[in-house]
Amino acid sequence: MTGYLPVRPFDSDRWKQVERADDQARIHMIAHLMWSRKLDGLNRSELVALLGAPSDASYFRDRDYVYWLGNERSLLSIDSEWLVVDVDAAGRVSNYEVVRD
């Protein structure tokens, strides 16, 4: 479900360029990234090569990697959406999901 925002194909270079809070490129690409399952089984270095350095989000300390996506997709957007990624003991992506803060 994408709400009212368009779905754009995932573009690793564009994803890594997001720096401003008003840049909604990631929120537009996240559905495509999730559907493509590109993250499945990646090791840590492959994940960082694909998505870049993780965001600094201290309230997600129990997660291995966190990427800020943008403002939540709703009419009253008061929170942010994040991609959180967990890796297993072998250092491979084992789980990922979009969450709100």
C-alpha positions as CSV (number, residue, x, y, z in Angstrom):
1,M,0.0,0.0,0.0
2,T,1.4,3.4,-1.0
3,G,-1.2,5.8,0.2
4,Y,-1.5,8.8,-2.0
5,L,2.2,8.9,-3.1
6,P,3.5,7.6,-6.4
7,V,5.7,4.5,-6.5
8,R,9.0,5.0,-8.2
9,P,11.5,2.4,-9.2
10,F,14.3,1.9,-6.6
11,D,17.5,3.8,-7.6
12,S,20.4,3.2,-5.3
13,D,22.3,6.4,-6.4
14,R,19.2,8.6,-5.8
15,W,18.5,6.8,-2.5
16,K,22.0,7.7,-1.2
17,Q,21.6,11.4,-2.2
18,V,18.8,12.1,0.2
19,E,20.0,14.6,2.8
20,R,17.2,17.1,3.4
21,A,14.0,16.5,5.4
22,D,11.9,17.7,2.5
23,D,13.4,15.2,0.0
24,Q,10.7,12.5,-0.3
25,A,12.6,10.3,-2.8
26,R,13.0,7.4,-0.5
27,I,9.4,7.3,0.6
28,H,8.5,7.2,-3.1
29,M,10.9,4.3,-3.7
30,I,10.3,2.1,-0.6
31,A,7.4,0.1,-2.0
32,H,9.4,-0.9,-5.0
33,L,12.4,-1.8,-2.9
34,M,10.2,-3.9,-0.6
35,W,8.5,-5.7,-3.5
36,S,11.7,-6.4,-5.3
37,R,13.2,-8.2,-2.3
38,K,16.6,-6.8,-3.2
39,L,17.6,-6.8,0.5
40,D,17.0,-10.5,1.0
41,G,20.2,-12.2,2.2
42,L,22.6,-9.3,1.6
43,N,25.6,-9.2,3.8
44,R,26.5,-6.0,5.7
45,S,28.8,-4.6,3.1
46,E,26.4,-5.3,0.2
47,L,23.6,-3.6,2.2
48,V,25.7,-0.5,2.8
49,A,26.8,-0.5,-0.9
50,L,23.2,-0.5,-1.9
51,L,21.6,1.9,0.6
52,G,24.6,3.9,1.9
53,A,25.4,4.6,5.5
54,P,22.5,4.2,7.9
55,S,20.7,7.1,9.5
56,D,21.4,8.1,13.1
57,A,18.3,7.2,15.0
58,S,19.0,6.6,18.6
59,Y,15.5,5.3,19.4
60,F,16.0,2.3,17.1
61,R,19.1,1.0,19.0
62,D,17.8,-2.5,19.0
63,R,17.9,-2.6,15.2
64,D,21.1,-3.2,13.2
65,Y,20.5,-0.7,10.4
66,V,18.0,2.2,10.2
67,Y,17.3,4.4,7.2
68,W,15.1,7.5,7.3
69,L,12.5,7.5,4.5
70,G,10.6,10.7,5.0
71,N,7.4,12.0,6.5
72,E,4.7,9.4,7.1
73,R,2.3,8.8,4.3
74,S,-1.0,10.2,5.7
75,L,-3.1,13.3,5.5
76,L,-1.9,14.4,9.0
77,S,1.8,13.6,8.8
78,I,3.3,14.1,12.2
79,D,5.8,11.2,12.3
80,S,8.5,9.9,10.1
81,E,8.8,6.5,8.4
82,W,11.9,4.4,8.6
83,L,13.3,1.3,7.0
84,V,14.7,-0.9,9.8
85,V,17.0,-3.8,8.9
86,D,18.1,-6.7,11.1
87,V,21.0,-9.1,10.3
88,D,21.5,-12.6,11.6
89,A,24.6,-14.1,13.3
90,A,26.2,-14.8,9.9
91,G,25.9,-11.0,9.0
92,R,23.2,-11.4,6.4
93,V,19.9,-9.5,6.2
94,S,17.3,-11.5,8.0
95,N,14.4,-9.1,8.4
96,Y,13.4,-5.6,7.2
97,E,10.3,-3.5,7.6
98,V,8.9,0.0,7.4
99,V,8.1,1.5,10.8
100,R,6.9,4.9,12.1
101,D,8.4,6.7,15.0
